Amino acid sequence: MGSAAASPPPSGSPLPSQDELKRVAAHRAVEFVEPGMTLGLGTGSTAAHALDRIGDLLRAGALPGVAGVPTSLKTELHASRAGIPLLPLGGAAGPARIHLSIDGADEVDADLNLVKGRGGSLLREKMIEGAGERFVVIVDESKLVPRLGCTGAIPVEVVPFGAPHTLGLIRKVFDGLPGFSARLRTVKKDAAEEMFVTDNGNYIVEMFFEDGIRGDLRDISDSLLRITGVVEHGMFLGMATTVIVANRDGTVTLLHKKK
Ligand SMILES: O=C(CO)[C@H](O)[C@H](O)COP(=O)(O)O
């Protein structure tokens, strides 16, 4: 990957909070937005800063003709409150043309492969970001990892019908991989534990790899997608064109996909 770093802030200034770093990365990404663009609008706390910034620039008249395709119901609500005109993904004229998507990520490796979807929106994110001409990922430094799966689960969206069966198939396929385990994601509601349900009415299987994935990511992706009942997974391989990293020291690094 190629990279470019901005200069640090003056010494003596206090270290920025993680949320401030997210905002810095998001605002830098919005500099790529041009009038007339259709945007893929990401989901999560980092992407939320980009929505607010785009909304501010639209209100100031700086981004005429900009509209967005939201990657989740939460983003749809946030973007419409921010005044961003919304579009569906595709229509009578055929597939959508998305000039630029901006979204956060849970993990980024040295090849700019990502884990996304710990917020549960991976399917719409992959559909929209995969359809775009450019995909700019915005993260704070804590998201950079040596191997995908180092800091948490790889989410896999599965249909609810026979979900325990699909979980069993996933376990069977990946059982040989070091430190592997899998479970269905649940959420606490009042005192009870319930299945987590995505915007598409599906469930999430969480795949864990102690110390990250040591196998071939493409092979793992292909094996997962061959399991009937699996809808999509949260490894975004080779999709990011640029990753904007807000560093703890206040600098910003741009990492570009190798041509
Ligand atoms: O993939 C996602 C949601 O499905 C998010 O982009 C990812 O979870 C990062 O979230 P945050 O910006 O809040 O750290």
The ligand as an SDF file (V2000), in Angstrom:
LIG
                    3D

 14 13  0  0  0  0  0  0  0  0999 V2000
  -19.1050   -2.0500   10.0470 O   0  0  0  0  0  0  0  0  0  0  0  0
  -19.6540   -1.2700   10.7660 C   0  0  0  0  0  0  0  0  0  0  0  0
  -21.0880   -1.3730   11.1390 C   0  0  0  0  0  0  0  0  0  0  0  0
  -21.6740   -2.5460   10.6190 O   0  0  0  0  0  0  0  0  0  0  0  0
  -18.8970   -0.1070   11.3240 C   0  0  0  0  0  0  0  0  0  0  0  0
  -18.3420    0.6120   10.2850 O   0  0  0  0  0  0  0  0  0  0  0  0
  -17.8180   -0.6170   12.2160 C   0  0  0  0  0  0  0  0  0  0  0  0
  -18.4410   -1.4220   13.2260 O   0  0  0  0  0  0  0  0  0  0  0  0
  -17.0260    0.5150   12.8570 C   0  0  0  0  0  0  0  0  0  0  0  0
  -17.8270    1.2010   13.7530 O   0  0  0  0  0  0  0  0  0  0  0  0
  -17.3110    2.4900   14.5520 P   0  0  0  0  0  0  0  0  0  0  0  0
  -17.0170    3.5520   13.5460 O   0  0  0  0  0  0  0  0  0  0  0  0
  -18.4720    2.8330   15.4620 O   0  0  0  0  0  0  0  0  0  0  0  0
  -16.0860    2.0890   15.3220 O   0  0  0  0  0  0  0  0  0  0  0  0
  1  2  2  0
  2  3  1  0
  2  5  1  0
  3  4  1  0
  5  6  1  0
  5  7  1  0
  7  8  1  0
  7  9  1  0
  9 10  1  0
 10 11  1  0
 11 12  2  0
 11 13  1  0
 11 14  1  0
M  END
$$$$
